[in-house]
Amino acid sequence: MYHKCKKEGLYYIVGVFVNEHDIVVIGCGAGGGTAAQFARKTDRKAQITIFEKESYPQYSKCGLPYVISKTIPSPSDLIEFNEDWFKKARIDLHLETTVQSIDTKDQIITAKGSDGSVAKKHYTSLIIATGAYPLIPPIKNITVDHRLLHGVFTLRTIDDTKDIEAFITKEGNATVIGAGLIGMEMADCLHKREMNVTLVEALPSILANTLDDEMSSPVEQHIKEYITLYTNHLALEAQSDGQVIRSLKIQNRSTNETKSIPTDLLIIATGTTPDVSLAKQAGCNIGKTGCIKVDANSQTSQKNIYAVGDCTESIDYVTKRPVRIGLGSIAVRQAIAAGINASGGKYHLPDGVLQTCTSEFFGIEIAAVGPSTISLSDTELITGKHIGSSLPSYYPNGKPITLKTLIDAQTGRILAAQAVGDNAAQRINTYATAILAGLTIDTFRKLETAYAPPIAPTLDVVTLAADIAAMKQERRHGR
């Protein structure tokens, strides 16, 4: 229980410490909201308070592109838990309220509401879920008076989708910078809105952080049927009429040749920067990636302070190197740990993250788990790749599926896998299980998969790719 005392515009949210746990959560995204929910499940009597700077309660940021495409009719459909839900769960939610400081000595946070009111709140456990903000590349004239040009957007919030909607016109010219997962999804969604879409990527290939070149190449050829693609090109300059973007100047990194792309709407999807300012103020250790270091309990270097989501780094399960957390699935798992542990329970995550991911665009599904070949450059690798079908060859309407697996050449341990095509996500989930269990390729190749002609082939591409890798290893070692 607590009450508010007001004096000269300052609110003191004063705890009546009849309960052991007084938990404060900064941020009500997937990470913060989930942490609060699992704290409540763990301790029904705990005091739980969330401070969220946006005006919306917990919603799916991963669903934002599909509001743009109208696959999801309204931004409000993305809200997973509304204000009434939090009220019924006895979680005190403060929207449009920004935490300004953390006093770790007295364990008090100070927050400011949109109306100018200031609140001070005591905590026994603090969960930081401040997320990240868009990374804006050094493009000339991209801003006017420290604001993005009209017609230039990033996509991180519901309000962003509303702003973008105003610039969508049938047969208008849309440009997306960045061919990672978000950039690819946005290009597809704008194409579905019947815009002329151009995708610009600075690296030589698309999806460089997800797929090896040999796996992304067919995807690249496929999407060229729908949009214009420039890989190995830098975005140099936004050209405008003073306020509104009209074109984007790009440069070929190999030839230095430049050209201007007519642009009515520009989406920047070049990554994010973690919001760690409050964590630094609280004395939390910041890792090599620029994010908050957390352990398997989602705890920071500071006692009773936890952190989850895009503002954190973890250890890659395979390479044992620090990596940034950029996936909602991982954020939710971190949040489960943080919420349970902050409220007196015990929950430990695996010793690292697998970074299992998937997406679908232009009618093609991709998925991956574990590091790419480039990230495993210090490991002697053997790969197995198989191009197959989702159904037996004699059964009609089978869909193509390509799967590649990477194994340690010496031990045979499975390190990673990538898939393009039908039901790619579930096939990669099978590999994720194998990696977490530490299986060798020789054991995994013997996996008994389900078979029926209208559903799946006798031997799935999952095990056929494993067979190829296992046979290569046998030849390598003279067996």
Protein Blocks (a to p, Z undefined) as FASTA:
>chain_A
ZZdddeehiacdddddfbfbdcddedjafklmmmmmmmmmmmmmbccddddfbfbdcddf
klmmmmmnomambfklmpmbdfklmmmnopacdehiacfbdcfknopaddddfkopacdd
ddfbdcddebpaddddddehkbgehiacehiacdfbfklmmmmmmmgcghiacddehjaf
klmmmmmmmmmnopacddddfbfbehklmbcfklmmmmmmmmmmmmccdehiacfbdcde
hjacfbdcdddfklopacddddfbdcddebccddfklmmmnopacdfkopacddfkopaf
behiacedjlbccddfklopacddfbfklmmmmmmmmmmmmnopacdddebdekiacdde
ehiacddedjdfklmmmpccddddddddfbdfklghiacddddddddfklopafbdcded
ehklmmmmmmmmmmmnopafklmmmpccdddfklocfbdfklmmmmmmmmmmmmmnoZZ
